[in-house]
Amino acid sequence: MEVLKVSSKSDPNKVAGAIAGVVREHGKAEIQAIGAGAVNQAVKAIAIARGYLAPSGIDLVFVPAFTDVEIENEKRTAIKFIVFPKS
């Protein structure tokens, strides 16, 4: 599954649309964010995506976790959010 990468400059509405599309197609989405600003945009996007999917009867929940990523040969810690429909 494709990982959606969010930065502090990401538009939450566009990310929300991507989340909704991935959840509809694959049943869940994984979002990755590094830094406080990026995490803020990711959480806003998840909240907006809930609104996009609610008319279809889908309510989203997410689980946050840490993950290590390598950027330009440097190890960084990112927050990942696994987003899926509430059962």
VEXTOR-68739 format. One record per residue (C-alpha): residue number from 1; x, y, z. Coordinates in nm, 4 decimals. Example, Ala and Ser with C-alpha at 12.3 -4.5 7.8 and 13.67 -1.06 7.14 Angstrom:
2
<site><seq>1</seq><east>1.2300</east><north>-0.4500</north><up>0.7800</up></site>
<site><seq>2</seq><east>1.3670</east><north>-0.1060</north><up>0.7140</up></site>
END
This chain:
87
<site><seq>1</seq><east>0.0000</east><north>0.0000</north><up>0.0000</up></site>
<site><seq>2</seq><east>0.1157</east><north>0.3511</north><up>-0.0810</up></site>
<site><seq>3</seq><east>0.2188</east><north>0.5669</north><up>0.2158</up></site>
<site><seq>4</seq><east>0.0785</east><north>0.9189</north><up>0.2093</up></site>
<site><seq>5</seq><east>0.3513</east><north>1.1593</north><up>0.3187</up></site>
<site><seq>6</seq><east>0.2376</east><north>1.4832</north><up>0.4793</up></site>
<site><seq>7</seq><east>0.4468</east><north>1.7948</north><up>0.5358</up></site>
<site><seq>8</seq><east>0.3748</east><north>2.1102</north><up>0.7319</up></site>
<site><seq>9</seq><east>0.2893</east><north>2.2773</north><up>0.3999</up></site>
<site><seq>10</seq><east>0.0432</east><north>2.0088</north><up>0.2841</up></site>
<site><seq>11</seq><east>-0.3137</east><north>2.1222</north><up>0.2174</up></site>
<site><seq>12</seq><east>-0.5312</east><north>1.9255</north><up>0.4641</up></site>
<site><seq>13</seq><east>-0.8261</east><north>1.9237</north><up>0.2213</up></site>
<site><seq>14</seq><east>-0.6184</east><north>1.7609</north><up>-0.0535</up></site>
<site><seq>15</seq><east>-0.4690</east><north>1.5101</north><up>0.1901</up></site>
<site><seq>16</seq><east>-0.8198</east><north>1.4330</north><up>0.3178</up></site>
<site><seq>17</seq><east>-0.9333</east><north>1.3599</north><up>-0.0376</up></site>
<site><seq>18</seq><east>-0.6380</east><north>1.1259</north><up>-0.0825</up></site>
<site><seq>19</seq><east>-0.7141</east><north>0.9518</north><up>0.2477</up></site>
<site><seq>20</seq><east>-1.0789</east><north>0.9053</north><up>0.1523</up></site>
<site><seq>21</seq><east>-0.9809</east><north>0.7646</north><up>-0.1869</up></site>
<site><seq>22</seq><east>-0.7259</east><north>0.5213</north><up>-0.0441</up></site>
<site><seq>23</seq><east>-0.9659</east><north>0.4035</north><up>0.2278</up></site>
<site><seq>24</seq><east>-1.2412</east><north>0.3468</north><up>-0.0297</up></site>
<site><seq>25</seq><east>-1.0032</east><north>0.1567</north><up>-0.2597</up></site>
<site><seq>26</seq><east>-0.7877</east><north>-0.0385</north><up>-0.0109</up></site>
<site><seq>27</seq><east>-0.9878</east><north>-0.0377</north><up>0.3126</up></site>
<site><seq>28</seq><east>-0.7176</east><north>0.1509</north><up>0.5059</up></site>
<site><seq>29</seq><east>-0.4547</east><north>0.4211</north><up>0.4602</up></site>
<site><seq>30</seq><east>-0.1116</east><north>0.4887</north><up>0.6088</up></site>
<site><seq>31</seq><east>0.0018</east><north>0.8467</north><up>0.6607</up></site>
<site><seq>32</seq><east>0.3548</east><north>0.9526</north><up>0.7553</up></site>
<site><seq>33</seq><east>0.4545</east><north>1.2850</north><up>0.9095</up></site>
<site><seq>34</seq><east>0.7827</east><north>1.4227</north><up>1.0450</up></site>
<site><seq>35</seq><east>0.7658</east><north>1.7226</north><up>1.2765</up></site>
<site><seq>36</seq><east>0.4956</east><north>1.8996</north><up>1.4721</up></site>
<site><seq>37</seq><east>0.3611</east><north>2.0998</north><up>1.1766</up></site>
<site><seq>38</seq><east>0.3293</east><north>1.7910</north><up>0.9594</up></site>
<site><seq>39</seq><east>0.1558</east><north>1.5958</north><up>1.2380</up></site>
<site><seq>40</seq><east>-0.0869</east><north>1.8873</north><up>1.2816</up></site>
<site><seq>41</seq><east>-0.1739</east><north>1.8869</north><up>0.9097</up></site>
<site><seq>42</seq><east>-0.2135</east><north>1.5072</north><up>0.9102</up></site>
<site><seq>43</seq><east>-0.4565</east><north>1.5103</north><up>1.2039</up></site>
<site><seq>44</seq><east>-0.6588</east><north>1.7906</north><up>1.0432</up></site>
<site><seq>45</seq><east>-0.6713</east><north>1.5898</north><up>0.7201</up></site>
<site><seq>46</seq><east>-0.7984</east><north>1.2800</north><up>0.9021</up></site>
<site><seq>47</seq><east>-1.0743</east><north>1.4870</north><up>1.0646</up></site>
<site><seq>48</seq><east>-1.1750</east><north>1.6308</north><up>0.7262</up></site>
<site><seq>49</seq><east>-1.1661</east><north>1.2847</north><up>0.5650</up></site>
<site><seq>50</seq><east>-1.4141</east><north>1.1630</north><up>0.8291</up></site>
<site><seq>51</seq><east>-1.6540</east><north>1.4265</north><up>0.6977</up></site>
<site><seq>52</seq><east>-1.5950</east><north>1.3179</north><up>0.3388</up></site>
<site><seq>53</seq><east>-1.6697</east><north>0.9518</north><up>0.4181</up></site>
<site><seq>54</seq><east>-1.9557</east><north>0.9998</north><up>0.6672</up></site>
<site><seq>55</seq><east>-2.2288</east><north>1.0276</north><up>0.3993</up></site>
<site><seq>56</seq><east>-2.1224</east><north>0.6792</north><up>0.2786</up></site>
<site><seq>57</seq><east>-2.1719</east><north>0.5413</north><up>0.6302</up></site>
<site><seq>58</seq><east>-1.7962</east><north>0.5094</north><up>0.6931</up></site>
<site><seq>59</seq><east>-1.6583</east><north>0.6390</north><up>1.0234</up></site>
<site><seq>60</seq><east>-1.2797</east><north>0.6583</north><up>1.0455</up></site>
<site><seq>61</seq><east>-1.0489</east><north>0.5849</north><up>1.3362</up></site>
<site><seq>62</seq><east>-0.6706</east><north>0.5944</north><up>1.3454</up></site>
<site><seq>63</seq><east>-0.3831</east><north>0.4447</north><up>1.5384</up></site>
<site><seq>64</seq><east>-0.0636</east><north>0.6502</north><up>1.5773</up></site>
<site><seq>65</seq><east>0.2793</east><north>0.4848</north><up>1.5937</up></site>
<site><seq>66</seq><east>0.6465</east><north>0.5719</north><up>1.5558</up></site>
<site><seq>67</seq><east>0.8487</east><north>0.4590</north><up>1.2557</up></site>
<site><seq>68</seq><east>1.2073</east><north>0.5149</north><up>1.1480</up></site>
<site><seq>69</seq><east>1.2712</east><north>0.6598</north><up>0.8027</up></site>
<site><seq>70</seq><east>1.5886</east><north>0.7444</north><up>0.6183</up></site>
<site><seq>71</seq><east>1.6110</east><north>1.0822</north><up>0.4479</up></site>
<site><seq>72</seq><east>1.9331</east><north>1.1749</north><up>0.2661</up></site>
<site><seq>73</seq><east>2.1251</east><north>0.9010</north><up>0.4528</up></site>
<site><seq>74</seq><east>2.0012</east><north>1.0361</north><up>0.7863</up></site>
<site><seq>75</seq><east>1.7775</east><north>0.8349</north><up>1.0186</up></site>
<site><seq>76</seq><east>1.4677</east><north>1.0242</north><up>1.1356</up></site>
<site><seq>77</seq><east>1.1718</east><north>0.9291</north><up>1.3500</up></site>
<site><seq>78</seq><east>0.8314</east><north>0.9848</north><up>1.1952</up></site>
<site><seq>79</seq><east>0.4795</east><north>0.9477</north><up>1.3239</up></site>
<site><seq>80</seq><east>0.2647</east><north>0.7170</north><up>1.1165</up></site>
<site><seq>81</seq><east>-0.1116</east><north>0.7011</north><up>1.1330</up></site>
<site><seq>82</seq><east>-0.2956</east><north>0.3889</north><up>1.0265</up></site>
<site><seq>83</seq><east>-0.6445</east><north>0.5057</north><up>0.9251</up></site>
<site><seq>84</seq><east>-0.9291</east><north>0.2572</north><up>0.8815</up></site>
<site><seq>85</seq><east>-1.3085</east><north>0.2334</north><up>0.9075</up></site>
<site><seq>86</seq><east>-1.4550</east><north>0.1841</north><up>1.2532</up></site>
<site><seq>87</seq><east>-1.6085</east><north>-0.1613</north><up>1.2825</up></site>
END
